[in-house]
C-alpha cells in the first residue's frame, strides 16, 4: 500500500501528472454536462412526441372520394 501511495504522490508532483489530472477533471465535467443535456432533451422530446401523437390520433380524417 505504501508503494502505491508513493507512486501516486510522485505522479501528482510531476507536471505531466498535474496536467493529466486537469484534463480528466475537464473531461468528467464535459461528460456530466452532455449526459444532463441528453436526459433533459430526451424528457422534453418525449413530451412533445406524446402531445403530437395524441393530436393525430384524435383527429378524424376521411379520405376524399374520387
VEXVEXKOL-690492 format. One record per residue: x, y, z of N, C-alpha, C in turn; residue in one letter. Coordinates in steps of 0.05 Angstrom, whole numbers, plus 32768, in hexadecimal, padded with zeros to 4 digits. Layout:
N
<n.px:X, n.py:Y, n.pz:Z, ca.px:X, ca.py:Y, ca.pz:Z, c.px:X, c.py:Y, c.pz:Z, residuo:A> $
...
END
This chain:
66
<n.px:8010, n.py:7FE8, n.pz:8000, ca.px:8000, ca.py:8000, ca.pz:8000, c.px:8011, c.py:8019, c.pz:8000, residuo:X> $
<n.px:8028, n.py:8018, n.pz:800F, ca.px:803A, ca.py:802F, ca.pz:800F, c.px:8046, c.py:8035, c.pz:7FF4, residuo:X> $
<n.px:804B, n.py:8020, n.pz:7FE5, ca.px:8057, ca.py:8023, ca.pz:7FCA, c.px:8042, c.py:8031, c.pz:7FB8, residuo:X> $
<n.px:8029, n.py:8029, n.pz:7FBA, ca.px:8014, ca.py:8036, ca.pz:7FAA, c.px:8012, c.py:8054, c.pz:7FB1, residuo:X> $
<n.px:8011, n.py:805A, n.pz:7FCB, ca.px:800E, ca.py:8076, ca.pz:7FD3, c.px:8026, c.py:8086, c.pz:7FCA, residuo:X> $
<n.px:803E, n.py:807B, n.pz:7FCB, ca.px:8056, ca.py:808A, ca.pz:7FC3, c.px:8055, c.py:808E, c.pz:7FA5, residuo:X> $
<n.px:804C, n.py:807B, n.pz:7F95, ca.px:804A, ca.py:807E, ca.pz:7F78, c.px:8035, c.py:8094, c.pz:7F71, residuo:X> $
<n.px:801F, n.py:8094, n.pz:7F7F, ca.px:800A, ca.py:80A8, ca.pz:7F7A, c.px:8015, c.py:80C3, c.pz:7F82, residuo:X> $
<n.px:8023, n.py:80C5, n.pz:7F98, ca.px:802E, ca.py:80DF, ca.pz:7FA0, c.px:8042, c.py:80E9, c.pz:7F8C, residuo:X> $
<n.px:8053, n.py:80D7, n.pz:7F82, ca.px:8068, ca.py:80DF, ca.pz:7F6F, c.px:805A, c.py:80E8, c.pz:7F55, residuo:X> $
<n.px:8045, n.py:80DA, n.pz:7F4D, ca.px:8036, ca.py:80E1, ca.pz:7F35, c.px:8029, c.py:80FD, c.pz:7F38, residuo:X> $
<n.px:801F, n.py:8103, n.pz:7F4F, ca.px:8011, ca.py:811C, ca.pz:7F54, c.px:8026, c.py:8133, c.pz:7F54, residuo:X> $
<n.px:803E, n.py:812E, n.pz:7F5C, ca.px:8053, ca.py:8143, ca.pz:7F5D, c.px:805D, c.py:814A, c.pz:7F41, residuo:X> $
<n.px:805C, n.py:8137, n.pz:7F2F, ca.px:8066, ca.py:813C, ca.pz:7F14, c.px:8053, c.py:814E, c.pz:7F05, residuo:X> $
<n.px:805F, n.py:815E, n.pz:7EF4, ca.px:804F, ca.py:8171, ca.pz:7EE4, c.px:803C, c.py:8163, c.pz:7ED1, residuo:X> $
<n.px:8044, n.py:814D, n.pz:7EC5, ca.px:8033, ca.py:813E, ca.pz:7EB3, c.px:801C, c.py:8132, c.pz:7EC2, residuo:X> $
<n.px:8021, n.py:8129, n.pz:7EDA, ca.px:800C, ca.py:811D, ca.pz:7EEB, c.px:7FF6, c.py:8132, c.pz:7EF2, residuo:X> $
<n.px:7FFF, n.py:814A, n.pz:7EF8, ca.px:7FEC, ca.py:815F, ca.pz:7EFE, c.px:7FDC, c.py:8167, c.pz:7EE6, residuo:X> $
<n.px:7FE8, n.py:8169, n.pz:7ECF, ca.px:7FDA, ca.py:816F, ca.pz:7EB6, c.px:7FC6, c.py:8159, c.pz:7EAF, residuo:X> $
<n.px:7FCE, n.py:8140, n.pz:7EB2, ca.px:7FBC, ca.py:812A, ca.pz:7EAD, c.px:7FA4, c.py:812B, c.pz:7EC0, residuo:X> $
<n.px:7FA9, n.py:8131, n.pz:7ED9, ca.px:7F93, ca.py:8133, ca.pz:7EEC, c.px:7F80, c.py:8149, c.pz:7EE5, residuo:X> $
<n.px:7F8A, n.py:8160, n.pz:7EDC, ca.px:7F79, ca.py:8176, ca.pz:7ED4, c.px:7F68, c.py:816E, c.pz:7EBC, residuo:X> $
<n.px:7F74, n.py:8161, n.pz:7EA8, ca.px:7F65, ca.py:8158, ca.pz:7E91, c.px:7F50, c.py:8143, c.pz:7E98, residuo:X> $
<n.px:7F56, n.py:8132, n.pz:7EAB, ca.px:7F42, ca.py:811E, ca.pz:7EB3, c.px:7F2B, c.py:812B, c.pz:7EC2, residuo:X> $
<n.px:7F30, n.py:813F, n.pz:7ED2, ca.px:7F1B, ca.py:814E, ca.pz:7EDF, c.px:7F09, c.py:815C, c.pz:7ECB, residuo:X> $
<n.px:7F16, n.py:8169, n.pz:7EB7, ca.px:7F06, ca.py:8176, ca.pz:7EA2, c.px:7EF6, c.py:8162, c.pz:7E92, residuo:X> $
<n.px:7F01, n.py:814B, n.pz:7E8C, ca.px:7EF3, ca.py:8136, ca.pz:7E7D, c.px:7EDB, c.py:812D, c.pz:7E8D, residuo:X> $
<n.px:7EDE, n.py:8129, n.pz:7EA7, ca.px:7EC8, ca.py:8120, ca.pz:7EB9, c.px:7EB2, c.py:8135, c.pz:7EB9, residuo:X> $
<n.px:7EB9, n.py:814F, n.pz:7EBB, ca.px:7EA4, ca.py:8164, ca.pz:7EBA, c.px:7E96, c.py:8165, c.pz:7E9F, residuo:X> $
<n.px:7EA5, n.py:8161, n.pz:7E8A, ca.px:7E99, ca.py:8161, ca.pz:7E6F, c.px:7E86, c.py:814A, c.pz:7E6C, residuo:X> $
<n.px:7E8E, n.py:8132, n.pz:7E74, ca.px:7E7D, ca.py:811B, ca.pz:7E71, c.px:7E64, c.py:811E, c.pz:7E83, residuo:X> $
<n.px:7E67, n.py:8128, n.pz:7E9B, ca.px:7E50, ca.py:812D, ca.pz:7EAC, c.px:7E3D, c.py:8141, c.pz:7EA0, residuo:X> $
<n.px:7E47, n.py:8156, n.pz:7E94, ca.px:7E36, ca.py:816A, ca.pz:7E86, c.px:7E27, c.py:815E, c.pz:7E6F, residuo:X> $
<n.px:7E35, n.py:814E, n.pz:7E5F, ca.px:7E28, ca.py:8142, ca.pz:7E47, c.px:7E12, c.py:812F, c.pz:7E50, residuo:X> $
<n.px:7E18, n.py:811F, n.pz:7E65, ca.px:7E03, ca.py:810C, ca.pz:7E6F, c.px:7DEB, c.py:811B, c.pz:7E79, residuo:X> $
<n.px:7DF0, n.py:8131, n.pz:7E88, ca.px:7DDA, ca.py:8142, ca.pz:7E92, c.px:7DC9, c.py:814D, c.pz:7E7B, residuo:X> $
<n.px:7DD6, n.py:8157, n.pz:7E67, ca.px:7DC7, ca.py:8163, ca.pz:7E50, c.px:7DB7, c.py:814E, c.pz:7E41, residuo:X> $
<n.px:7DC3, n.py:8136, n.pz:7E3D, ca.px:7DB5, ca.py:8121, ca.pz:7E2F, c.px:7D9C, c.py:8117, c.pz:7E3F, residuo:X> $
<n.px:7D9F, n.py:8115, n.pz:7E59, ca.px:7D89, ca.py:810D, ca.pz:7E6A, c.px:7D72, c.py:8122, c.pz:7E69, residuo:X> $
<n.px:7D7A, n.py:813B, n.pz:7E6B, ca.px:7D66, ca.py:8151, ca.pz:7E6B, c.px:7D58, c.py:8152, c.pz:7E50, residuo:X> $
<n.px:7D68, n.py:8152, n.pz:7E3B, ca.px:7D5D, ca.py:8154, ca.pz:7E20, c.px:7D4C, c.py:813B, c.pz:7E1A, residuo:X> $
<n.px:7D54, n.py:8124, n.pz:7E23, ca.px:7D44, ca.py:810C, ca.pz:7E1F, c.px:7D29, c.py:810D, c.pz:7E2C, residuo:X> $
<n.px:7D28, n.py:8117, n.pz:7E45, ca.px:7D0E, ca.py:811A, ca.pz:7E52, c.px:7CFC, c.py:812E, c.pz:7E44, residuo:X> $
<n.px:7D08, n.py:8144, n.pz:7E3B, ca.px:7CF8, ca.py:8158, ca.pz:7E2C, c.px:7CEF, c.py:814D, c.pz:7E12, residuo:X> $
<n.px:7D00, n.py:813F, n.pz:7E04, ca.px:7CF8, ca.py:8133, ca.pz:7DEA, c.px:7CE2, c.py:811E, c.pz:7DED, residuo:X> $
<n.px:7CE4, n.py:810F, n.pz:7E03, ca.px:7CCF, ca.py:80FB, ca.pz:7E08, c.px:7CB4, c.py:8108, c.pz:7E0C, residuo:X> $
<n.px:7CB4, n.py:811E, n.pz:7E1B, ca.px:7C9B, ca.py:812C, ca.pz:7E1F, c.px:7C90, c.py:8138, c.pz:7E05, residuo:X> $
<n.px:7CA1, n.py:8143, n.pz:7DF5, ca.px:7C99, ca.py:814E, ca.pz:7DDB, c.px:7C8E, c.py:8139, c.pz:7DC9, residuo:X> $
<n.px:7C9B, n.py:8122, n.pz:7DC7, ca.px:7C91, ca.py:810D, ca.pz:7DB5, c.px:7C77, c.py:8102, c.pz:7DBF, residuo:X> $
<n.px:7C74, n.py:8100, n.pz:7DD9, ca.px:7C5A, ca.py:80F5, ca.pz:7DE4, c.px:7C44, c.py:8109, c.pz:7DDE, residuo:X> $
<n.px:7C48, n.py:8122, n.pz:7DE1, ca.px:7C34, ca.py:8136, ca.pz:7DDA, c.px:7C2D, c.py:8136, c.pz:7DBD, residuo:X> $
<n.px:7C41, n.py:8134, n.pz:7DAC, ca.px:7C3C, ca.py:8134, ca.pz:7D8F, c.px:7C2E, c.py:811B, c.pz:7D87, residuo:X> $
<n.px:7C36, n.py:8104, n.pz:7D92, ca.px:7C29, ca.py:80EB, ca.pz:7D8B, c.px:7C0C, c.py:80EA, c.pz:7D94, residuo:X> $
<n.px:7C06, n.py:80F5, n.pz:7DAC, ca.px:7BEB, ca.py:80F6, ca.pz:7DB6, c.px:7BDA, c.py:8108, c.pz:7DA3, residuo:X> $
<n.px:7BE5, n.py:811E, n.pz:7D9A, ca.px:7BD6, ca.py:812F, ca.pz:7D88, c.px:7BCE, c.py:8120, c.pz:7D6E, residuo:X> $
<n.px:7BE1, n.py:8112, n.pz:7D62, ca.px:7BDB, ca.py:8104, ca.pz:7D49, c.px:7BC9, c.py:80EC, c.pz:7D4E, residuo:X> $
<n.px:7BCA, n.py:80DF, n.pz:7D65, ca.px:7BB8, ca.py:80C9, ca.pz:7D6A, c.px:7B9B, c.py:80D2, c.pz:7D6F, residuo:X> $
<n.px:7B97, n.py:80EA, n.pz:7D7A, ca.px:7B7D, ca.py:80F4, ca.pz:7D80, c.px:7B6F, c.py:8101, c.pz:7D68, residuo:X> $
<n.px:7B7F, n.py:8109, n.pz:7D54, ca.px:7B74, ca.py:8116, ca.pz:7D3C, c.px:7B69, c.py:8101, c.pz:7D29, residuo:X> $
<n.px:7B50, n.py:8105, n.pz:7D21, ca.px:7B43, ca.py:80F3, ca.pz:7D0E, c.px:7B47, c.py:80FD, c.pz:7CF1, residuo:X> $
<n.px:7B55, n.py:80EE, n.pz:7CE2, ca.px:7B59, ca.py:80F5, ca.pz:7CC6, c.px:7B4A, c.py:80E1, c.pz:7CB4, residuo:X> $
<n.px:7B3D, n.py:80EC, n.pz:7CA0, ca.px:7B2F, ca.py:80DB, ca.pz:7C8D, c.px:7B3C, c.py:80E0, c.pz:7C72, residuo:X> $
<n.px:7B42, n.py:80CA, n.pz:7C65, ca.px:7B4F, ca.py:80CC, ca.pz:7C4B, c.px:7B3A, c.py:80D6, c.pz:7C37, residuo:X> $
<n.px:7B42, n.py:80E7, n.pz:7C25, ca.px:7B2F, ca.py:80F2, ca.pz:7C11, c.px:7B27, c.py:80DB, c.pz:7BFD, residuo:X> $
<n.px:7B0E, n.py:80DC, n.pz:7BF5, ca.px:7B05, ca.py:80C9, ca.pz:7BE2, c.px:7B0A, c.py:80D3, c.pz:7BC6, residuo:X> $
<n.px:7B12, n.py:80C2, n.pz:7BB4, ca.px:7B17, ca.py:80CB, ca.pz:7B98, c.px:7AFF, c.py:80D1, c.pz:7B88, residuo:X> $
END
